[in-house]
């Protein structure tokens, strides 16, 4: 997902990656929820 996004539109992919990291690290969101949300947002935005 991220290689396609970086080759096409790097700003959106970077924002998505940082948001997923913050959700996992700072907000302690479950990993399965971050994976599903990042996949859905990546599919919609990238």
N, CA, C and O atoms as CSV, one atom per row, in Angstrom:
chain,resi,resn,atom,element,x,y,z
A,1,UNK,N,N,0.826,-1.184,0.000
A,1,UNK,CA,C,0.000,0.000,0.000
A,1,UNK,C,C,0.871,1.248,0.000
A,1,UNK,O,O,0.632,2.159,-0.792
A,2,UNK,N,N,1.863,1.309,0.859
A,2,UNK,CA,C,2.622,2.540,0.982
A,2,UNK,C,C,3.546,2.781,-0.207
A,2,UNK,O,O,3.800,3.938,-0.539
A,3,UNK,N,N,4.068,1.728,-0.870
A,3,UNK,CA,C,4.938,1.975,-2.029
A,3,UNK,C,C,4.138,2.576,-3.180
A,3,UNK,O,O,4.635,3.454,-3.885
A,4,UNK,N,N,2.922,2.120,-3.375
A,4,UNK,CA,C,2.092,2.704,-4.419
A,4,UNK,C,C,1.774,4.158,-4.088
A,4,UNK,O,O,1.807,5.019,-4.968
A,5,UNK,N,N,1.472,4.427,-2.847
A,5,UNK,CA,C,1.153,5.789,-2.437
A,5,UNK,C,C,2.341,6.717,-2.540
A,5,UNK,O,O,2.194,7.870,-2.944
A,6,UNK,N,N,3.513,6.234,-2.180
A,6,UNK,CA,C,4.698,7.080,-2.226
A,6,UNK,C,C,5.077,7.400,-3.660
A,6,UNK,O,O,5.500,8.518,-3.955
A,7,UNK,N,N,4.932,6.436,-4.551
A,7,UNK,CA,C,5.251,6.697,-5.952
A,7,UNK,C,C,4.232,7.631,-6.586
A,7,UNK,O,O,4.572,8.378,-7.503
A,8,UNK,N,N,2.985,7.603,-6.117
A,8,UNK,CA,C,1.947,8.426,-6.704
A,8,UNK,C,C,1.769,9.763,-6.007
A,8,UNK,O,O,1.831,10.811,-6.650
A,9,UNK,N,N,1.552,9.739,-4.723
A,9,UNK,CA,C,1.250,10.955,-3.973
A,9,UNK,C,C,1.864,10.825,-2.581
A,9,UNK,O,O,1.227,10.321,-1.656
A,10,UNK,N,N,3.079,11.274,-2.448
A,10,UNK,CA,C,3.838,10.998,-1.223
A,10,UNK,C,C,3.306,11.723,0.002
A,10,UNK,O,O,3.457,11.216,1.114
A,11,UNK,N,N,2.698,12.872,-0.155
A,11,UNK,CA,C,2.218,13.616,1.015
A,11,UNK,C,C,1.078,12.866,1.692
A,11,UNK,O,O,1.070,12.743,2.917
A,12,UNK,N,N,0.125,12.368,0.930
A,12,UNK,CA,C,-0.994,11.622,1.517
A,12,UNK,C,C,-0.514,10.341,2.186
A,12,UNK,O,O,-0.996,9.988,3.262
A,13,UNK,N,N,0.423,9.649,1.569
A,13,UNK,CA,C,0.944,8.413,2.146
A,13,UNK,C,C,1.695,8.690,3.439
A,13,UNK,O,O,1.583,7.926,4.397
A,14,UNK,N,N,2.448,9.761,3.474
A,14,UNK,CA,C,3.186,10.116,4.686
A,14,UNK,C,C,2.239,10.478,5.819
A,14,UNK,O,O,2.443,10.060,6.958
A,15,UNK,N,N,1.217,11.245,5.517
A,15,UNK,CA,C,0.226,11.623,6.533
A,15,UNK,C,C,-0.481,10.377,7.064
A,15,UNK,O,O,-0.704,10.258,8.269
A,16,UNK,N,N,-0.830,9.467,6.189
A,16,UNK,CA,C,-1.490,8.230,6.605
A,16,UNK,C,C,-0.574,7.381,7.487
A,16,UNK,O,O,-1.021,6.831,8.494
A,17,UNK,N,N,0.688,7.271,7.122
A,17,UNK,CA,C,1.645,6.493,7.911
A,17,UNK,C,C,1.872,7.118,9.289
A,17,UNK,O,O,1.931,6.406,10.292
A,18,UNK,N,N,1.999,8.432,9.339
A,18,UNK,CA,C,2.205,9.112,10.626
A,18,UNK,C,C,0.962,8.983,11.497
A,18,UNK,O,O,1.074,8.769,12.704
A,19,UNK,N,N,-0.212,9.109,10.905
A,19,UNK,CA,C,-1.452,8.971,11.676
A,19,UNK,C,C,-1.586,7.556,12.237
A,19,UNK,O,O,-2.017,7.387,13.378
A,20,UNK,N,N,-1.225,6.545,11.459
A,20,UNK,CA,C,-1.281,5.165,11.943
A,20,UNK,C,C,-0.291,4.958,13.088
A,20,UNK,O,O,-0.615,4.289,14.069
A,21,UNK,N,N,0.900,5.520,12.975
A,21,UNK,CA,C,1.890,5.394,14.043
A,21,UNK,C,C,1.416,6.073,15.322
A,21,UNK,O,O,1.549,5.513,16.411
A,22,UNK,N,N,0.869,7.266,15.194
A,22,UNK,CA,C,0.386,7.996,16.373
A,22,UNK,C,C,-0.780,7.242,17.022
A,22,UNK,O,O,-0.872,7.160,18.247
A,23,UNK,N,N,-1.662,6.698,16.191
A,23,UNK,CA,C,-2.789,5.937,16.737
A,23,UNK,C,C,-2.300,4.725,17.517
A,23,UNK,O,O,-2.851,4.399,18.569
A,24,UNK,N,N,-1.268,4.053,17.006
A,24,UNK,CA,C,-0.737,2.884,17.713
A,24,UNK,C,C,0.060,3.264,18.946
A,24,UNK,O,O,-0.084,2.639,19.997
A,25,UNK,N,N,0.883,4.265,18.830
A,25,UNK,CA,C,1.831,4.584,19.891
A,25,UNK,C,C,1.220,5.459,20.986
A,25,UNK,O,O,1.293,5.112,22.165
A,26,UNK,N,N,0.635,6.562,20.619
A,26,UNK,CA,C,0.163,7.532,21.615
A,26,UNK,C,C,-1.244,7.234,22.127
A,26,UNK,O,O,-1.505,7.330,23.326
A,27,UNK,N,N,-2.140,6.875,21.228
A,27,UNK,CA,C,-3.529,6.694,21.631
A,27,UNK,C,C,-3.855,5.271,22.034
A,27,UNK,O,O,-4.955,5.007,22.517
A,28,UNK,N,N,-2.916,4.341,21.845
A,28,UNK,CA,C,-3.087,2.934,22.225
A,28,UNK,C,C,-4.319,2.297,21.580
A,28,UNK,O,O,-5.043,1.535,22.221
A,29,UNK,N,N,-4.546,2.618,20.314
A,29,UNK,CA,C,-5.640,2.015,19.553
A,29,UNK,C,C,-5.233,0.581,19.204
A,29,UNK,O,O,-4.060,0.339,18.919
A,30,UNK,N,N,-6.162,-0.371,19.219
A,30,UNK,CA,C,-5.818,-1.754,18.869
A,30,UNK,C,C,-5.251,-1.849,17.445
A,30,UNK,O,O,-5.689,-1.141,16.538
A,31,UNK,N,N,-4.284,-2.724,17.277
A,31,UNK,CA,C,-3.601,-2.848,15.988
A,31,UNK,C,C,-4.568,-3.222,14.868
A,31,UNK,O,O,-4.435,-2.721,13.752
A,32,UNK,N,N,-5.536,-4.092,15.145
A,32,UNK,CA,C,-6.462,-4.500,14.092
A,32,UNK,C,C,-7.293,-3.321,13.601
A,32,UNK,O,O,-7.619,-3.248,12.416
A,33,UNK,N,N,-7.638,-2.404,14.490
A,33,UNK,CA,C,-8.427,-1.235,14.095
A,33,UNK,C,C,-7.597,-0.279,13.244
A,33,UNK,O,O,-8.106,0.321,12.298
A,34,UNK,N,N,-6.314,-0.140,13.585
A,34,UNK,CA,C,-5.433,0.733,12.799
A,34,UNK,C,C,-5.223,0.149,11.410
A,34,UNK,O,O,-5.221,0.886,10.424
A,35,UNK,N,N,-5.046,-1.163,11.320
A,35,UNK,CA,C,-4.845,-1.807,10.020
A,35,UNK,C,C,-6.071,-1.632,9.132
A,35,UNK,O,O,-5.945,-1.288,7.956
A,36,UNK,N,N,-7.250,-1.866,9.687
A,36,UNK,CA,C,-8.486,-1.719,8.898
A,36,UNK,C,C,-8.687,-0.259,8.479
A,36,UNK,O,O,-9.017,0.016,7.326
A,37,UNK,N,N,-8.487,0.671,9.412
A,37,UNK,CA,C,-8.681,2.093,9.096
A,37,UNK,C,C,-7.665,2.588,8.076
A,37,UNK,O,O,-8.018,3.310,7.144
A,38,UNK,N,N,-6.402,2.203,8.250
A,38,UNK,CA,C,-5.368,2.634,7.305
A,38,UNK,C,C,-5.611,2.042,5.920
A,38,UNK,O,O,-5.399,2.710,4.908
A,39,UNK,N,N,-6.048,0.812,5.879
A,39,UNK,CA,C,-6.360,0.194,4.588
A,39,UNK,C,C,-7.524,0.878,3.889
A,39,UNK,O,O,-7.477,1.121,2.683
A,40,UNK,N,N,-8.557,1.184,4.643
A,40,UNK,CA,C,-9.731,1.850,4.051
A,40,UNK,C,C,-9.381,3.267,3.603
A,40,UNK,O,O,-9.772,3.693,2.517
A,41,UNK,N,N,-8.646,3.991,4.438
A,41,UNK,CA,C,-8.267,5.351,4.052
A,41,UNK,C,C,-7.291,5.342,2.882
A,41,UNK,O,O,-7.379,6.177,1.982
A,42,UNK,N,N,-6.367,4.397,2.903
A,42,UNK,CA,C,-5.429,4.283,1.784
A,42,UNK,C,C,-6.131,3.977,0.491
A,42,UNK,O,O,-5.785,4.530,-0.553
A,43,UNK,N,N,-7.124,3.095,0.544
A,43,UNK,CA,C,-7.888,2.754,-0.660
A,43,UNK,C,C,-8.671,3.959,-1.159
A,43,UNK,O,O,-8.772,4.174,-2.367
A,44,UNK,N,N,-9.225,4.741,-0.248
A,44,UNK,CA,C,-10.043,5.897,-0.635
A,44,UNK,C,C,-9.190,7.078,-1.095
A,44,UNK,O,O,-9.560,7.774,-2.041
A,45,UNK,N,N,-8.070,7.308,-0.449
A,45,UNK,CA,C,-7.284,8.511,-0.721
A,45,UNK,C,C,-6.184,8.270,-1.753
A,45,UNK,O,O,-5.957,9.100,-2.633
A,46,UNK,N,N,-5.510,7.140,-1.642
A,46,UNK,CA,C,-4.382,6.890,-2.526
A,46,UNK,C,C,-4.870,6.222,-3.776
A,46,UNK,O,O,-4.074,5.919,-4.665
